[in-house]
Amino acid sequence: MLKKLLGKLAVPPIEVAAGDAWKAGKTVFIRKFYPRPTKNDADLAQAIQDVEALGWKLASSQFEGDGLQRHANLVFTRP
């Protein structure tokens, strides 16, 4: 459901955006990720794992906000 909504808004899922950045030859991939509060950051861990499976390495992660506004700023680099 969320992927359908993001598709309509033209915001690709994190793994698609990371794949596009990798194919474009980018050296850094930065993304803001909003984990679902009901998932206890399991969706965040899955997103990081999906991006790292493409070849990116997590360089830093910083959390900001509270409650529904809580998000992670993720920075990935090429190895």
C-alpha positions as semicolon CSV with decimal commas, in nm:
position;residue;x (nm);y (nm);z (nm)
1;M;0,000;0,000;0,000
2;L;0,277;0,244;0,091
3;K;0,472;0,158;-0,226
4;K;0,159;0,227;-0,434
5;L;0,117;0,566;-0,270
6;L;0,483;0,654;-0,316
7;G;0,462;0,541;-0,677
8;K;0,176;0,779;-0,736
9;L;0,375;1,059;-0,573
10;A;0,678;0,968;-0,790
11;V;0,895;0,893;-0,484
12;P;1,071;0,562;-0,553
13;P;1,134;0,313;-0,271
14;I;1,480;0,337;-0,115
15;E;1,612;0,024;-0,289
16;V;1,501;0,153;-0,631
17;A;1,655;0,497;-0,572
18;A;1,978;0,334;-0,450
19;G;1,991;0,112;-0,759
20;D;1,941;0,411;-0,986
21;A;2,217;0,603;-0,807
22;W;2,452;0,302;-0,835
23;K;2,385;0,267;-1,208
24;A;2,441;0,641;-1,256
25;G;2,787;0,607;-1,102
26;K;2,720;0,823;-0,797
27;T;2,976;0,795;-0,516
28;V;2,736;0,892;-0,235
29;F;2,370;0,805;-0,180
30;I;2,176;1,005;0,082
31;R;1,819;0,932;0,183
32;K;1,580;1,030;0,461
33;F;1,390;0,725;0,585
34;Y;1,079;0,732;0,805
35;P;1,050;0,399;0,990
36;R;0,703;0,284;1,087
37;P;0,649;0,313;1,463
38;T;0,471;-0,025;1,474
39;K;0,765;-0,209;1,318
40;N;1,023;-0,130;1,592
41;D;1,279;-0,025;1,328
42;A;1,258;-0,363;1,152
43;D;1,169;-0,183;0,829
44;L;1,470;0,046;0,874
45;A;1,700;-0,254;0,917
46;Q;1,546;-0,416;0,608
47;A;1,592;-0,099;0,404
48;I;1,959;-0,074;0,504
49;Q;2,009;-0,441;0,420
50;D;1,843;-0,398;0,078
51;V;2,064;-0,099;-0,008
52;E;2,382;-0,272;0,113
53;A;2,291;-0,576;-0,101
54;L;2,329;-0,348;-0,405
55;G;2,689;-0,272;-0,309
56;W;2,654;0,045;-0,100
57;K;2,808;0,069;0,248
58;L;2,636;0,262;0,528
59;A;2,866;0,552;0,621
60;S;2,643;0,723;0,878
61;S;2,294;0,733;1,020
62;Q;2,144;1,008;1,230
63;F;1,800;1,007;1,390
64;E;1,587;1,317;1,427
65;G;1,237;1,395;1,547
66;D;0,992;1,217;1,775
67;G;0,687;0,998;1,724
68;L;0,554;0,998;1,370
69;Q;0,807;1,265;1,268
70;R;1,103;1,044;1,369
71;H;1,331;0,973;1,074
72;A;1,678;0,852;0,994
73;N;1,919;1,039;0,768
74;L;2,113;0,764;0,593
75;V;2,437;0,821;0,405
76;F;2,576;0,539;0,192
77;T;2,906;0,539;0,002
78;R;3,063;0,313;-0,257
79;P;3,324;0,078;-0,107
